[in-house]
Amino acid sequence: MCAETEIIEYKESLTQLKKAVISISAILNKHKSGKIIFGIKNNGVVVGVSVGKDTLRNISKTISDYIEPKIYPRIFEEIINNKKCVSIEFSGLQVPYFAYGRSYIRIADEDKVMASKELEKYILLKNKDKLFWDKSICKEAKLNDISVEKLKKYTSLANISYISKINTLKNLDLINNDNKLTNASIILFSKNPNKFFNLLNLRCITFLENTVDSKIIDMTDFNGDLLELIKSAENYIIQHTNVSMILKGLVRKDIYEINKDAFREAIINAFCHRDYSIPQEINIYIFKDRVEIRNPGNLYDNISLEDILTKKISKRRNPLIADILQRIHFVEKWGTGISKIQKLESKTKFDVFSSFFSVVFPRVVGGVYEPLNEGVNEGVNEGVNLLLQVIKDNPGLRTNKYSEILKTSPKNIERWIKKLKLQNFLEFKGSSKTGGYFIKKERL
């Protein structure tokens, strides 16, 4: 016979069953499968064993009683060199395994007690998924808490088939084998996510000046599922920063003060990477000179800001959420988000402080959007020129009416009117309550 190895152990007699059980745990912890043969000496000489009617049952019971987690080995009689032996073939993936309350590791043909540090590593590896908040089970949640409408909308976006609620959740790894819902399933597709998690709130604030103690112009709190909050954050930034427009033929194109793809990427990253164990909402602060997006949680797994910015290293705190977003192209190639933001908005700054990660997009001081200074018709840009045409076709209206016609904010209309008045294109006629804007006769 061949000599013993790290995965094959010989035992001369069934009286060595306890040692065999220890060897099984040691081999499983090292190799996850192996074989024990009773009836062979250490040197490979086959001596055989006596097998009674309860022998195999007693071996099975001993293994069941003294190895944790449970394994289900194959135990059988085997004729080797014309002598009766008993073989145990076993396998298991739930390392670490314990025999008689202790954990062992196979080294060559010996079983050594596992060092505490080694045991800790195995336990952390075993519970890796449980360490992720998004993969953990939401104990209070029931299948009825999941919205069929939201699931169907998502599957349509992801171009995957919707068969049933439970099958879709299983295909997306959002429910475990016992039909228990994960935290990710709730924050993504629950009818009412805030029933389970208040931390899903989004708070957006617009300040008059450049500090948080300056006057607040607007403060809005949003609730909803993760996809709804991403959209709310995106819309808030659009509504509270400058938007210009150009016409190409009959097609209107919006030009954003901050590149829309850049701040959208930052928003998605905030919801994807945030630490959901911290009961703190994501914040969007709009100052006169900058827009800040802050999400709770330091950088994950000891990664540094330098690693992200210069070495392009990325680690996923919420891998299940990231996978769900990637299916609908919210997240593209993993680890490229920061690079994309830097490419689109080169002056963007990133920071980590007080358990927050922040992305800061500079604005032009004074809130003047550069594209508004790029112009046609004596320095008037195409967006402003469009307003000029609208006033010509609809004279005598007020700011809010032109805002409705052009589907842009009153703030933009006011800014464009100011530019047109400076260029001596417009005049206001009538009272402050009933009057409106007209193009000067000499400009008609």
MOLINNOR-V355671 format. One record per residue. RES is the residue in one small letter. SS is DSSP state (helix for helix, strand for strand, loop for the rest). PHI is phi as a letter, one per 20 degrees, with the letter a starting at -180 (NA if undefined). D_LAST is the distance of its C-alpha to the last C-alpha in whole Angstrom. Layout:
BEGIN
((RES:SS:PHI:D_LAST) (RES:SS:PHI:D_LAST))
END
This chain:
BEGIN
((m:loop:NA:106) (c:loop:f:103) (a:loop:f:103) (e:loop:f:101) (t:loop:c:97) (e:loop:f:94) (i:loop:d:94) (i:strand:c:97) (e:strand:c:100) (y:strand:d:104) (k:strand:c:106) (e:loop:f:110) (s:loop:c:110) (l:helix:f:109) (t:helix:f:110) (q:helix:e:107) (l:helix:g:104) (k:helix:f:103) (k:helix:f:102) (a:helix:f:101) (v:helix:f:98) (i:helix:f:97) (s:helix:f:97) (i:helix:g:95) (s:helix:f:92) (a:helix:f:92) (i:helix:f:92) (l:helix:f:89) (n:helix:f:87) (k:helix:e:87) (h:helix:c:87) (k:loop:m:86) (s:strand:a:89) (g:strand:r:93) (k:strand:b:96) (i:strand:d:99) (i:strand:c:103) (f:strand:e:106) (g:loop:o:109) (i:strand:c:108) (k:loop:f:109) (n:loop:g:107) (n:loop:e:109) (g:loop:n:108) (v:loop:f:111) (v:strand:e:111) (v:loop:d:114) (g:loop:m:112) (v:loop:c:112) (s:loop:e:114) (v:loop:d:111) (g:loop:e:112) (k:loop:f:111) (d:loop:d:109) (t:helix:g:108) (l:helix:f:104) (r:helix:f:103) (n:helix:f:105) (i:helix:f:102) (s:helix:f:99) (k:helix:f:100) (t:helix:f:100) (i:helix:f:97) (s:helix:f:95) (d:helix:f:97) (y:helix:d:96) (i:strand:d:93) (e:strand:c:90) (p:loop:f:87) (k:loop:f:89) (i:loop:c:90) (y:loop:c:91) (p:loop:f:94) (r:strand:e:95) (i:strand:d:99) (f:strand:b:102) (e:strand:f:105) (e:strand:b:105) (i:strand:e:108) (i:strand:c:108) (n:loop:l:111) (n:loop:m:113) (k:strand:c:113) (k:strand:f:111) (c:strand:c:108) (v:strand:c:105) (s:strand:d:101) (i:strand:c:98) (e:strand:d:95) (f:strand:b:92) (s:strand:b:88) (g:loop:a:86) (l:loop:d:82) (q:loop:e:82) (v:loop:f:83) (p:loop:e:85) (y:loop:e:88) (f:strand:d:91) (a:strand:d:95) (y:loop:l:97) (g:loop:n:94) (r:strand:c:93) (s:strand:d:91) (y:strand:c:92) (i:strand:c:91) (r:strand:e:93) (i:strand:c:94) (a:loop:l:96) (d:loop:d:98) (e:strand:d:98) (d:strand:d:97) (k:strand:d:95) (v:strand:f:94) (m:loop:f:90) (a:loop:f:89) (s:helix:g:87) (k:helix:f:84) (e:helix:f:84) (l:helix:f:85) (e:helix:f:82) (k:helix:f:80) (y:helix:f:81) (i:helix:f:80) (l:helix:f:76) (l:helix:f:76) (k:helix:f:77) (n:loop:e:75) (k:helix:g:72) (d:helix:f:70) (k:helix:f:71) (l:helix:f:70) (f:loop:e:66) (w:helix:g:65) (d:helix:f:63) (k:helix:e:66) (s:loop:f:68) (i:strand:e:69) (c:loop:e:67) (k:loop:f:70) (e:loop:e:69) (a:loop:f:66) (k:loop:d:67) (l:helix:g:66) (n:helix:f:64) (d:helix:f:62) (i:strand:e:60) (s:loop:e:57) (v:helix:f:57) (e:helix:g:54) (k:helix:f:53) (l:helix:f:56) (k:helix:f:54) (k:helix:f:51) (y:helix:f:52) (t:helix:f:54) (s:helix:f:51) (l:helix:f:49) (a:helix:e:52) (n:loop:l:53) (i:loop:c:57) (s:loop:f:59) (y:loop:d:59) (i:loop:d:63) (s:loop:b:63) (k:helix:g:63) (i:helix:f:66) (n:helix:f:66) (t:helix:f:62) (l:helix:f:63) (k:helix:f:66) (n:helix:f:64) (l:loop:e:62) (d:loop:m:65) (l:loop:e:64) (i:strand:b:67) (n:loop:e:71) (n:loop:f:74) (d:loop:e:75) (n:loop:m:71) (k:loop:e:70) (l:strand:e:67) (t:strand:e:65) (n:helix:g:63) (a:helix:f:60) (s:helix:f:60) (i:helix:f:60) (i:helix:f:57) (l:helix:e:55) (f:helix:c:56) (s:strand:f:58) (k:loop:f:56) (n:loop:b:56) (p:helix:g:57) (n:helix:f:57) (k:helix:f:60) (f:loop:d:62) (f:loop:c:60) (n:helix:f:58) (l:helix:f:57) (l:helix:e:54) (n:loop:f:52) (l:strand:c:48) (r:strand:d:47) (c:strand:d:44) (i:strand:c:43) (t:strand:d:39) (f:strand:d:40) (l:loop:f:38) (e:loop:d:39) (n:loop:d:42) (t:loop:c:45) (v:loop:f:47) (d:loop:e:48) (s:loop:e:44) (k:loop:f:42) (i:strand:e:42) (i:strand:e:38) (d:strand:b:39) (m:strand:c:43) (t:strand:c:43) (d:strand:d:47) (f:strand:d:47) (n:loop:c:50) (g:loop:q:51) (d:loop:f:52) (l:helix:f:51) (l:helix:f:49) (e:helix:f:47) (l:helix:f:47) (i:helix:f:46) (k:helix:f:42) (s:helix:f:42) (a:helix:f:42) (e:helix:f:40) (n:helix:f:37) (y:helix:f:38) (i:helix:f:37) (i:helix:f:34) (q:helix:f:33) (h:loop:d:34) (t:loop:c:32) (n:loop:f:29) (v:strand:c:27) (s:strand:d:24) (m:strand:b:23) (i:strand:c:22) (l:strand:d:21) (k:strand:d:23) (g:loop:m:22) (l:loop:d:22) (v:strand:e:25) (r:strand:e:24) (k:strand:c:26) (d:strand:e:27) (i:strand:d:28) (y:strand:e:30) (e:loop:g:31) (i:loop:d:35) (n:loop:g:36) (k:helix:f:36) (d:helix:f:39) (a:helix:f:41) (f:helix:f:41) (r:helix:f:42) (e:helix:f:45) (a:helix:f:46) (i:helix:f:46) (i:helix:f:48) (n:helix:f:50) (a:helix:f:50) (f:helix:f:52) (c:helix:f:54) (h:helix:d:56) (r:loop:f:56) (d:loop:e:59) (y:loop:f:60) (s:loop:f:63) (i:loop:e:61) (p:loop:f:60) (q:loop:b:57) (e:loop:f:53) (i:strand:f:50) (n:strand:d:48) (i:strand:c:44) (y:strand:d:43) (i:strand:d:40) (f:loop:d:39) (k:loop:f:37) (d:loop:d:38) (r:strand:a:40) (v:strand:c:40) (e:strand:d:44) (i:strand:d:46) (r:strand:d:50) (n:strand:c:52) (p:strand:f:56) (g:loop:p:59) (n:loop:f:60) (l:loop:f:60) (y:helix:f:62) (d:helix:l:66) (n:helix:m:66) (i:loop:f:63) (s:loop:d:61) (l:helix:f:57) (e:helix:f:58) (d:helix:g:60) (i:helix:f:56) (l:helix:f:54) (t:loop:d:56) (k:loop:e:59) (k:loop:l:57) (i:loop:e:59) (s:loop:c:59) (k:loop:c:61) (r:loop:e:60) (r:loop:f:61) (n:loop:c:60) (p:helix:f:61) (l:helix:f:61) (i:helix:f:57) (a:helix:f:56) (d:helix:f:58) (i:helix:f:56) (l:helix:f:53) (q:helix:f:53) (r:helix:f:54) (i:loop:d:50) (h:loop:m:49) (f:loop:f:48) (v:loop:d:51) (e:loop:e:51) (k:loop:g:53) (w:loop:f:55) (g:loop:n:55) (t:loop:d:52) (g:helix:g:49) (i:helix:f:50) (s:helix:f:49) (k:helix:f:46) (i:helix:f:44) (q:helix:f:45) (k:helix:f:44) (l:helix:e:40) (e:loop:c:40) (s:loop:f:43) (k:loop:e:42) (t:loop:f:44) (k:strand:d:47) (f:strand:c:50) (d:strand:b:53) (v:strand:c:56) (f:strand:b:57) (s:loop:l:59) (s:loop:m:59) (f:strand:c:56) (f:strand:d:54) (s:strand:c:50) (v:strand:c:47) (v:strand:c:44) (f:strand:d:41) (p:strand:f:39) (r:loop:d:36) (v:loop:f:34) (v:loop:g:35) (g:loop:n:32) (g:loop:m:31) (v:loop:e:28) (y:loop:e:28) (e:helix:g:28) (p:helix:g:26) (l:helix:f:23) (n:helix:e:23) (e:loop:e:23) (g:loop:b:19) (v:strand:c:17) (n:loop:l:13) (e:loop:l:15) (g:loop:n:17) (v:strand:e:16) (n:loop:f:18) (e:helix:f:18) (g:helix:f:18) (v:helix:f:16) (n:helix:f:13) (l:helix:f:15) (l:helix:f:14) (l:helix:g:10) (q:helix:f:10) (v:helix:f:13) (i:helix:f:11) (k:helix:f:8) (d:helix:e:11) (n:loop:c:13) (p:loop:f:12) (g:loop:n:15) (l:loop:e:17) (r:loop:d:19) (t:helix:g:20) (n:helix:f:23) (k:helix:f:21) (y:helix:f:19) (s:helix:f:22) (e:helix:f:24) (i:helix:f:21) (l:helix:e:21) (k:loop:l:25) (t:loop:c:25) (s:loop:f:26) (p:helix:g:24) (k:helix:f:25) (n:helix:f:23) (i:helix:f:20) (e:helix:g:21) (r:helix:f:21) (w:helix:f:18) (i:helix:f:16) (k:helix:g:18) (k:helix:f:17) (l:helix:f:13) (k:helix:f:14) (l:helix:f:16) (q:loop:e:14) (n:loop:m:12) (f:loop:e:9) (l:strand:d:10) (e:strand:b:12) (f:strand:d:15) (k:strand:d:16) (g:loop:n:19) (s:loop:f:23) (s:loop:f:24) (k:loop:e:25) (t:loop:d:23) (g:loop:f:20) (g:strand:b:17) (y:strand:e:14) (f:strand:c:10) (i:strand:e:7) (k:loop:f:7) (k:helix:g:5) (e:helix:f:6) (r:helix:e:4) (l:loop:f:0))
END
